[in-house]
Amino acid sequence: MNSTLFKHFNTTSAAAWKQKIQVDLKGADYNDTLLWKTDEDIVVKPFYTKEDRKNSISTEAKFNCNISQSIFINDEKIANYIALNALEKGANAIEFIADKTFDYKTVLKKIDAKQTTLYFRFHFLDAAFINEVSKFVDSKNCFIQIDIINNLAQNGNWFSNLKVDHLAFENVVNSCTNSVGIDATLYQNAGATITQQLAYALAHANEYLNHFGKEIAHKFHFNFATGSNYFFEIAKIKAFRILWKSLLNEYDVSATNAHIFAQPTVRNKTIYDYNVNMLRTTSECMSAILGGANTINNVSYDSVFHKKNEFGERIARNQLLILQQESYFENANTFANGSYYIESITNQLAEKALQIFKDIEKSGGFLKQLKQGVIQRKITESAIKEQGKFDKKEIVLLGTNKQANKDDLMKNEIEIYPFVKTNPIKTLVSPVIKRRLSEAIEKNRINSE
């Protein structure tokens, strides 16, 4: 483009635009009429200019985000087969999920760990076994997801107890690269606001920095769930990078970009009119890509009520491949840079989250507030407010609380229990409960079929 073209046009200031708008409003107040605030007190304006750029957000280096597929390890040979098939069909990252030890040599057979990004999400804590897996893989592209604080927050208990868990976790951290995985998906799926998600993820990570020291800073990686608020979710990931760099600067650590693994939220997924879930996950994956996530792990449209199946996983993977190869989203992590609107939201989210983080630290830290029930209470308050909006149809899930198809019957389609499960065991702290917005409506519909 010929830059001299712009010399023929006069520059218009934000004040001039606002004055013109005020005239057109014919006496109505600009602030009351055209400005609105989100639940997080983020101000959204009708227009933005370069004057809104309080701080220019640095451009990250371009990269192709990884396309990942999750595989639960039940049968090692089957898990290996699914992984190889996924890699052959376009994925270049695999997330293995396990709740017990497994034959890792069989699971990883014929998988090139140097060329494939591997994530291991362990729902158990066995330091010797985890170290064996990491040593066998022997790759910088291997990320260990074992998060003892997340386990406490989600289940209400440590794996064993505080002392044993910390000693085992310290063993893993010292022995493995990329061994501190902060799982922040719990907060989003439980109904936390975006600023809460950012603040809790940061405070969560800071507990480990305080305990183990700044030497482990380069071993962190983060898992976020992306919701349906398209531009705000783009800004969320960008805001977290700013917050993470700021925190590391306080530890006098040369800040590097946080490694972010992103996946669509479960909170807005539905059983009825389930094909709409594909539209929801596509939008959420787009937000993650544009926000600059390193790896995107899509969820299948039927994952709420169906067991994992080849068709659903193929559709989920192909959604990402279409975005990457047919929708020009290759290297799209920098596309949003320079957008005054997104940068304004990003800075506001970062500022609000930082204030929440500071309040948590002044009160003794994330773990202390979790034990006192403060974190749970704050998330519950946000979740109830969001649920109320859904119940009033201010938040719409098409096919569920609006334009529901009465002929859509699902009772015989359900293969896995899709609702919140009650656990009668005694817990040290109240667990943070993941809950979908549409559960009450769906229960009533299923019971009346």
C-alpha positions as CSV (number, residue, x, y, z in Angstrom):
1,M,0.0,0.0,0.0
2,N,1.2,3.5,-0.8
3,S,1.7,5.3,2.5
4,T,1.5,8.7,0.9
5,L,-2.2,8.1,0.3
6,F,-2.9,8.9,3.9
7,K,-1.4,12.4,3.5
8,H,-4.6,13.4,1.6
9,F,-6.8,12.8,4.7
10,N,-6.9,14.9,7.8
11,T,-6.2,13.1,11.1
12,T,-9.3,13.0,13.3
13,S,-8.8,12.9,17.1
14,A,-10.8,10.8,19.5
15,A,-12.2,14.1,21.0
16,A,-13.4,15.2,17.6
17,W,-15.1,11.8,17.0
18,K,-16.7,12.0,20.5
19,Q,-18.0,15.5,19.8
20,K,-19.6,14.5,16.6
21,I,-21.2,11.5,18.2
22,Q,-22.5,13.7,21.1
23,V,-24.2,16.0,18.5
24,D,-25.8,13.0,16.8
25,L,-27.1,11.8,20.1
26,K,-29.3,14.9,20.3
27,G,-28.9,15.5,24.0
28,A,-28.6,11.9,25.2
29,D,-25.6,11.3,27.5
30,Y,-22.7,9.7,25.7
31,N,-21.5,7.7,28.7
32,D,-25.0,6.4,29.7
33,T,-26.0,5.7,26.1
34,L,-23.0,4.2,24.4
35,L,-20.6,2.9,27.1
36,W,-21.3,-0.4,28.8
37,K,-19.6,-2.5,31.4
38,T,-19.1,-6.2,31.6
39,D,-19.5,-8.2,34.9
40,E,-15.8,-7.7,35.4
41,D,-16.2,-3.9,35.2
42,I,-14.5,-3.7,31.8
43,V,-15.6,-0.6,29.9
44,V,-16.5,-1.2,26.2
45,K,-16.6,1.9,24.0
46,P,-18.3,2.5,20.7
47,F,-15.0,3.4,18.9
48,Y,-11.3,3.2,19.5
49,T,-8.3,5.1,18.3
50,K,-4.5,4.9,18.8
51,E,-5.0,7.1,21.9
52,D,-6.4,4.0,23.6
53,R,-3.1,2.3,23.5
54,K,-1.8,2.9,27.0
55,N,0.9,0.3,26.5
56,S,1.8,-1.1,23.1
57,I,1.6,-4.9,23.4
58,S,4.7,-6.6,22.0
59,T,4.3,-8.8,19.0
60,E,5.2,-12.4,19.7
61,A,7.2,-14.3,17.1
62,K,5.1,-16.1,14.5
63,F,4.5,-19.8,14.9
64,N,2.1,-22.4,13.8
65,C,0.1,-23.4,16.8
66,N,0.0,-27.1,17.4
67,I,-3.1,-29.2,16.7
68,S,-3.6,-31.6,19.6
69,Q,-5.9,-34.6,20.3
70,S,-6.6,-35.9,23.8
71,I,-6.3,-39.7,24.4
72,F,-7.3,-41.4,27.6
73,I,-5.0,-44.4,28.3
74,N,-7.1,-47.4,29.2
75,D,-5.7,-50.0,26.8
76,E,-2.1,-49.1,25.8
77,K,-2.2,-50.6,22.3
78,I,-5.5,-48.9,21.5
79,A,-4.1,-45.6,22.8
80,N,-1.0,-46.0,20.6
81,Y,-3.2,-46.8,17.6
82,I,-5.4,-43.7,18.1
83,A,-2.3,-41.5,18.5
84,L,-0.6,-42.7,15.4
85,N,-3.9,-42.3,13.4
86,A,-4.4,-38.8,14.7
87,L,-0.8,-37.8,13.8
88,E,-1.3,-39.3,10.3
89,K,-4.5,-37.4,9.9
90,G,-3.1,-34.0,10.7
91,A,-2.5,-33.6,14.4
92,N,1.1,-32.8,15.5
93,A,0.5,-32.9,19.3
94,I,-1.0,-35.5,21.6
95,E,-2.3,-35.2,25.1
96,F,-2.2,-38.5,26.9
97,I,-4.5,-38.7,30.0
98,A,-4.0,-41.4,32.6
99,D,-5.4,-42.2,36.1
100,K,-2.9,-45.1,36.7
101,T,0.5,-46.3,35.7
102,F,0.7,-47.7,32.2
103,D,3.2,-49.3,29.7
104,Y,4.6,-46.1,28.2
105,K,6.8,-48.0,25.8
106,T,3.7,-49.5,24.1
107,V,1.8,-46.2,24.2
108,L,4.6,-44.3,22.6
109,K,5.6,-47.0,20.0
110,K,6.5,-45.4,16.6
111,I,5.8,-41.9,17.9
112,D,8.7,-39.5,17.1
113,A,8.9,-37.5,20.3
114,K,11.3,-35.0,18.7
115,Q,8.8,-34.0,16.1
116,T,5.6,-34.5,18.1
117,T,4.6,-32.3,21.1
118,L,3.5,-34.6,23.9
119,Y,1.5,-33.7,26.9
120,F,1.0,-36.1,29.8
121,R,-1.9,-35.3,32.1
122,F,-1.5,-37.5,35.2
123,H,-4.5,-37.9,37.6
124,F,-2.3,-39.7,40.1
125,L,1.0,-38.8,41.7
126,D,3.8,-41.4,41.3
127,A,7.1,-39.5,41.1
128,A,9.2,-42.5,40.1
129,F,6.9,-43.5,37.3
130,I,6.5,-39.9,36.0
131,N,10.2,-39.5,35.9
132,E,10.6,-42.7,34.0
133,V,8.2,-41.5,31.3
134,S,9.9,-38.1,31.0
135,K,13.3,-39.8,30.8
136,F,12.1,-42.2,28.1
137,V,10.6,-39.4,26.0
138,D,13.7,-37.3,26.5
139,S,12.4,-34.3,24.5
140,K,12.0,-30.6,25.1
141,N,8.6,-31.0,23.5
142,C,7.3,-33.1,26.4
143,F,5.1,-31.4,29.0
144,I,4.2,-33.0,32.3
145,Q,0.8,-32.0,33.6
146,I,0.7,-32.8,37.3
147,D,-0.8,-30.1,39.4
148,I,-1.2,-30.9,43.1
149,I,-3.0,-27.6,43.9
150,N,-5.5,-28.2,41.1
151,N,-6.1,-31.7,42.5
152,L,-6.9,-30.1,45.9
153,A,-9.1,-27.5,44.3
154,Q,-11.0,-29.9,42.1
155,N,-11.3,-32.9,44.5
156,G,-11.1,-31.3,47.9
157,N,-8.1,-33.4,48.9
158,W,-4.4,-33.9,48.3
159,F,-3.4,-37.0,46.5
160,S,-1.9,-38.2,49.8
161,N,-1.3,-35.3,52.1
162,L,0.3,-31.9,51.9
163,K,3.8,-33.1,52.9
164,V,3.9,-36.2,50.8
165,D,2.5,-34.5,47.8
166,H,5.0,-31.6,47.9
167,L,7.9,-34.0,48.3
168,A,6.8,-36.1,45.4
169,F,6.0,-33.1,43.3
170,E,9.4,-31.6,44.1
171,N,11.0,-34.8,42.9
172,V,9.2,-34.5,39.5
173,V,10.0,-30.8,39.2
174,N,13.7,-31.4,39.8
175,S,13.9,-34.3,37.5
176,C,11.8,-33.3,34.5
177,T,11.7,-30.4,32.0
178,N,8.4,-28.6,31.5
179,S,7.1,-30.2,34.7
180,V,5.0,-27.5,36.3
181,G,1.6,-27.5,34.6
182,I,-0.9,-25.0,35.9
183,D,-4.4,-26.2,35.0
184,A,-6.6,-23.1,35.0
185,T,-9.5,-24.8,33.0
186,L,-11.2,-25.6,36.3
187,Y,-11.9,-22.0,37.0
188,Q,-13.6,-21.3,33.7
189,N,-15.6,-24.5,33.7
190,A,-16.8,-23.7,37.2
191,G,-18.1,-20.3,36.2
192,A,-15.3,-17.8,37.1
193,T,-15.1,-14.5,35.3
194,I,-12.2,-13.9,32.9
195,T,-10.4,-11.6,35.4
196,Q,-10.8,-14.3,38.1
197,Q,-9.4,-16.9,35.8
198,L,-6.4,-14.8,35.0
199,A,-5.8,-13.8,38.7
200,Y,-6.2,-17.4,40.0
201,A,-3.9,-18.9,37.4
202,L,-1.3,-16.3,38.3
203,A,-1.7,-16.8,42.1
204,H,-1.8,-20.6,41.6
205,A,1.5,-20.4,39.8
206,N,3.0,-18.1,42.4
207,E,2.4,-20.7,45.1
208,Y,4.9,-22.9,43.3
209,L,7.3,-20.1,42.7
210,N,7.2,-19.2,46.4
211,H,7.7,-22.9,47.4
212,F,10.4,-24.0,44.9
213,G,12.0,-20.7,44.0
214,K,12.5,-18.8,40.8
215,E,14.8,-21.4,39.4
216,I,11.8,-23.4,38.2
217,A,10.3,-20.5,36.3
218,H,11.3,-21.9,32.9
219,K,9.4,-25.2,33.6
220,F,5.9,-23.7,33.8
221,H,3.2,-24.2,31.2
222,F,-0.5,-23.3,31.4
223,N,-3.8,-24.9,30.4
224,F,-6.7,-22.5,29.8
225,A,-10.3,-23.1,28.7
226,T,-11.7,-20.6,26.2
227,G,-15.3,-19.5,26.3
228,S,-17.7,-17.9,23.8
229,N,-17.0,-14.3,24.4
230,Y,-14.9,-14.1,21.2
231,F,-12.8,-10.9,21.5
232,F,-12.5,-11.1,25.3
233,E,-11.1,-14.6,25.0
234,I,-8.5,-13.4,22.5
235,A,-7.6,-10.7,25.0
236,K,-7.6,-13.2,27.9
237,I,-4.7,-15.2,26.6
238,K,-2.8,-12.0,25.6
239,A,-3.4,-10.5,29.1
240,F,-2.1,-13.6,30.8
241,R,1.2,-13.3,28.9
242,I,1.5,-9.7,30.1
243,L,0.8,-10.8,33.7
244,W,3.2,-13.7,33.6
245,K,6.0,-11.5,32.4
246,S,5.2,-9.0,35.1
247,L,5.3,-11.7,37.8
248,L,8.6,-13.1,36.6
249,N,10.1,-9.6,36.5
250,E,9.3,-9.3,40.2
251,Y,11.4,-12.5,40.7
252,D,14.2,-10.9,38.6
253,V,13.8,-13.6,36.0
254,S,14.2,-12.9,32.3
255,A,10.6,-13.2,31.1
256,T,9.9,-15.7,28.4
257,N,6.5,-16.2,26.7
258,A,4.3,-18.5,28.7
259,H,3.5,-21.8,27.0
260,I,-0.2,-22.0,26.7
261,F,-2.3,-25.1,26.0
262,A,-5.9,-24.1,25.2
263,Q,-9.1,-26.0,24.7
264,P,-12.8,-25.0,24.5
265,T,-14.8,-24.7,27.7
266,V,-17.3,-27.3,28.7
267,R,-19.6,-24.8,30.5
268,N,-21.6,-23.8,27.5
269,K,-21.9,-27.3,25.8
270,T,-25.3,-28.9,25.5
271,I,-26.9,-32.3,25.0
272,Y,-29.8,-31.1,23.0
273,D,-29.2,-29.7,19.5
274,Y,-25.6,-30.9,20.1
275,N,-24.4,-30.1,16.6
276,V,-24.4,-26.4,17.6
277,N,-21.5,-27.4,19.9
278,M,-19.4,-27.5,16.7
279,L,-20.1,-23.8,16.1
280,R,-19.2,-23.0,19.7
281,T,-15.9,-24.9,19.7
282,T,-14.9,-23.4,16.3
283,S,-15.4,-19.9,17.7
284,E,-13.5,-20.8,20.9
285,C,-10.6,-22.4,19.0
286,M,-10.4,-19.3,16.8
287,S,-10.1,-17.1,20.0
288,A,-7.3,-19.3,21.3
289,I,-5.4,-19.2,18.0
290,L,-5.8,-15.4,17.6
291,G,-4.8,-15.0,21.3
292,G,-1.6,-16.8,20.6
293,A,-2.0,-20.2,22.3
294,N,0.9,-22.6,21.5
295,T,-1.3,-25.7,21.3
296,I,-5.1,-26.0,20.6
297,N,-6.9,-29.1,21.8
298,N,-10.4,-29.2,20.5
299,V,-13.2,-31.1,22.1
300,S,-15.7,-33.2,20.1
301,Y,-19.3,-31.9,19.7
302,D,-20.7,-35.0,21.5
303,S,-18.1,-35.3,24.3
304,V,-20.6,-34.3,27.0
305,F,-22.8,-37.4,26.6
306,H,-20.9,-39.8,24.3
307,K,-17.9,-42.0,25.0
308,K,-14.9,-41.0,22.9
309,N,-15.4,-42.2,19.4
310,E,-13.5,-42.0,16.1
311,F,-16.1,-39.8,14.3
312,G,-16.3,-37.1,17.0
313,E,-12.6,-36.9,17.4
314,R,-12.1,-36.7,13.6
315,I,-14.6,-33.8,13.3
316,A,-12.9,-32.0,16.2
317,R,-9.5,-32.4,14.6
318,N,-10.8,-31.4,11.2
319,Q,-12.2,-28.2,12.6
320,L,-8.7,-27.1,13.5
321,L,-7.3,-28.3,10.1
322,I,-9.9,-26.3,8.3
323,L,-9.0,-23.2,10.3
324,Q,-5.3,-23.8,9.7
325,Q,-5.2,-24.8,6.1
326,E,-8.4,-23.4,4.5
327,S,-9.3,-20.3,6.6
328,Y,-5.8,-18.7,6.5
329,F,-5.2,-19.1,10.2
330,E,-1.7,-20.2,9.7
331,N,0.5,-17.9,11.8
332,A,-2.7,-16.2,13.0
333,N,-1.4,-15.6,16.5
334,T,-0.3,-12.1,15.5
335,F,-3.4,-11.1,13.5
336,A,-5.0,-9.3,16.5
337,N,-1.9,-7.2,17.2
338,G,-2.5,-3.6,16.6
339,S,-6.3,-3.8,17.2
340,Y,-7.1,-0.9,19.4
341,Y,-10.2,-2.6,20.7
342,I,-8.5,-5.9,21.6
343,E,-5.5,-4.1,23.1
344,S,-7.8,-1.9,25.2
345,I,-9.6,-5.0,26.5
346,T,-6.3,-6.8,27.1
347,N,-4.9,-4.0,29.2
348,Q,-8.1,-3.7,31.2
349,L,-8.3,-7.4,31.9
350,A,-4.7,-7.5,32.9
351,E,-5.1,-4.5,35.3
352,K,-8.3,-5.9,36.9
353,A,-6.7,-9.4,37.3
354,L,-3.6,-7.9,38.8
355,Q,-5.6,-6.2,41.4
356,I,-7.3,-9.5,42.3
357,F,-3.9,-11.2,42.4
358,K,-2.5,-8.5,44.8
359,D,-5.5,-8.9,47.1
360,I,-4.9,-12.7,47.2
361,E,-1.2,-12.2,48.0
362,K,-2.0,-9.7,50.7
363,S,-4.4,-12.2,52.3
364,G,-1.7,-14.9,52.5
365,G,-1.8,-16.4,49.0
366,F,-3.9,-18.7,46.8
367,L,-3.6,-21.8,48.9
368,K,-4.6,-20.1,52.1
369,Q,-7.7,-18.6,50.4
370,L,-8.5,-22.0,48.9
371,K,-8.4,-23.6,52.4
372,Q,-10.5,-20.8,53.8
373,G,-13.1,-21.2,51.0
374,V,-12.7,-17.7,49.6
375,I,-11.8,-18.8,46.1
376,Q,-14.7,-21.2,46.0
377,R,-17.1,-18.6,47.3
378,K,-16.0,-16.0,44.7
379,I,-16.3,-18.5,41.8
380,T,-19.7,-19.6,43.1
381,E,-20.9,-16.1,43.2
382,S,-19.8,-15.5,39.6
383,A,-21.3,-18.8,38.5
384,I,-24.7,-18.1,40.1
385,K,-24.8,-14.7,38.5
386,E,-24.0,-16.2,35.1
387,Q,-26.6,-19.0,35.7
388,G,-29.2,-16.4,36.5
389,K,-28.5,-14.7,33.1
390,F,-28.9,-18.0,31.4
391,D,-32.2,-18.7,33.2
392,K,-33.5,-15.3,32.1
393,K,-32.3,-16.0,28.5
394,E,-29.9,-13.1,28.7
395,I,-27.3,-15.7,27.8
396,V,-28.6,-17.8,25.0
397,L,-27.7,-21.4,24.1
398,L,-29.5,-22.0,20.9
399,G,-31.6,-25.2,20.9
400,T,-31.6,-25.3,24.7
401,N,-33.0,-22.2,26.3
402,K,-34.1,-20.7,23.0
403,Q,-35.7,-22.3,19.9
404,A,-35.6,-25.7,21.5
405,N,-36.7,-28.6,19.2
406,K,-39.4,-30.5,21.1
407,D,-38.9,-33.5,18.9
408,D,-35.2,-33.8,19.8
409,L,-35.0,-36.8,22.1
410,M,-31.7,-37.7,23.9
411,K,-32.6,-40.1,26.7
412,N,-31.4,-43.1,24.8
413,E,-28.3,-41.4,23.4
414,I,-26.5,-40.8,26.7
415,E,-23.5,-43.0,27.2
416,I,-21.8,-41.2,30.0
417,Y,-23.4,-39.3,32.9
418,P,-23.4,-35.6,31.8
419,F,-24.4,-33.9,35.0
420,V,-22.5,-32.8,38.2
421,K,-21.8,-35.9,40.3
422,T,-22.1,-35.7,44.1
423,N,-19.2,-37.2,46.0
424,P,-20.0,-38.1,49.6
425,I,-16.4,-38.5,50.8
426,K,-15.0,-36.1,53.4
427,T,-12.7,-33.4,52.0
428,L,-10.2,-31.0,53.5
429,V,-11.6,-28.1,51.5
430,S,-14.8,-27.5,49.5
431,P,-14.0,-28.5,45.9
432,V,-14.5,-26.1,43.0
433,I,-17.4,-27.7,41.1
434,K,-17.5,-27.7,37.3
435,R,-21.0,-27.2,36.0
436,R,-22.6,-26.7,32.6
437,L,-25.2,-23.9,32.3
438,S,-27.8,-26.1,30.7
439,E,-27.9,-29.0,33.2
440,A,-31.2,-28.1,34.9
441,I,-33.1,-27.7,31.7
442,E,-31.6,-30.9,30.3
443,K,-32.5,-32.9,33.4
444,N,-36.1,-31.8,33.1
445,R,-36.3,-32.6,29.4
446,I,-34.8,-36.0,29.8
447,N,-37.1,-36.9,32.7
448,S,-40.1,-35.8,30.6
449,E,-39.2,-37.8,27.5
